[in-house]
C-alpha cells in the first residue's frame, strides 16, 4: 500500500513539472485535498511549534488552542500527520508524526478515561500500521489493558466518564463505540481474546439500550453497577434527551461498521445499515449531507452545521459501502453499497468545495464549521482537529476504493 501512495506523490510532482506545457491539470477531489492539506498543515505545524502540547481548535480571539495529552482529542493531530506521511512518503511528515505521537505516549497508563482509542489508536495505531515499530505495538497493548480495567461485567460496558458523579452512577456514551477498535487490535497483536470479548459485550449491550425504535441514538446512558439496569437516558452535548445528536449518530455508524469489519458478525452490519438509514432519510438532513449539530435542533435551518459529524460519516460510509459489497447477506447489498458510496462521495465533495478553509486561514486547520458542544456554548462553528483527521481518512478511503 505504501507504494500506491508513493506513486501518487510522484504523480503530483510530475503534474507540477509539466505546468509549462499544460496550463492546468484537473485533479481529483482527494488529490486536491491532499495538496491543500500539505500546505495548510505545514502552517499549523509552524504555529504549534516546539511543544509537548497538540492542537485542538482556535479560540474566539483566533489564538490556537493547544491541549495536553490527557485531552481526548490529543491523538488526532499526530494521526493527521501519519496520514500525510502515508499519502506522500515524505520523511518530513514522518518526523513530525513521530514527534507529536510521542507527546501522547504517557496516556498508556491513564485509567481515568475511556478515550484510549481516540488518543492512542489514532496516533500510535496509525504509526504502527505504517512502520511496524515494536515500541508502538507495546504502547497499543498497554493502552488496551488499561482501557479494559474500565469494563464492568454486570453492566456489560466500559465506563465512559468519571465526572458528574452526582448525576450518574455508571455513564456510557455512544462515543465509546469508537474505542473498541483498540481492543480488537490488541487481540490481534497478542492473541488474548479477553480484549475481543469486552469489545463485543460493549457493542451488544449498546445495541440493546442505546437506540430508539427509529435507530436514532441516545447520547448518555446511566447504568446500575450491581444489576446492570438502565437508570436513565439523557444527553450531555445534544439538544435534548430524546433528540439525536449528530456526532453521536456518526460515532454509532462508524462504530458498528468497524465492529462488523473486525468480527464478521452480521448483527453489527444490520445495525450499521439501520443507523445509516436514519441518517440518509432523516427529513432534517440537508441536501449537501452536512448535518446540523443535532437532527432535532429547534431552529433548523437556522442552526449550526457540524462538519466533524459529516467527516466521520463520510469515512464510515466508504467503509460500509465496501463491506456491504463483500458481505454474504440476503439483502439488496449492491444497491445499498452504491447508495453508501454515493453519500460518502457527496459528503466529501461538499466538504471539499464549501467547508474547507483558505490556505493560511484559521491557524492551519483544514475544515471550518464544526460544533463541539452547543449546550455548553463550547467550540461552536469553529475548526476542530478531529474533523480534519476524519476528513483525511475519508480521502484515503476514497482513493483506496477507486477501481
Buried (B, 14 or more C-beta within 10 A) or exposed (E): EEEEBBEBBEEBEEBEEEEEEEEEEEBEBBBBBBBBBBEBBBBBBEBBEEEEBBBBBBEEEEEBBBBBBBBBBBBBBBBBBBBBBBBBBBEBBBEBBBBBBBBBBEBBEBEEBBBBBBBBBBBBBBBBBBBEBEEBBBBBBBBBBBBBEBBBEEBBBBBBBEEEEEEBBBBBBBBBBBBBBBBBBBBEBBEBEBBBBBBBBBBBBBBEBBBEEEBBBBBBBBBEEEEBEBBBBBBBBBBBEEBBBBBBBBBBBBBBBBBBBBBEBBBBBBBBBBBBBBBBEBEBBEEBBBBBBBBBBEEBEEBBBBBBBBBBBBBBBBBBBBBBBEBEEEEEBEEBBBBBBBBBBBBBBBBBEEBBBEEEBBBBBBBBBBBBBBBEEEBBBBBBBBBBBBBBBBBBBBBEBEE
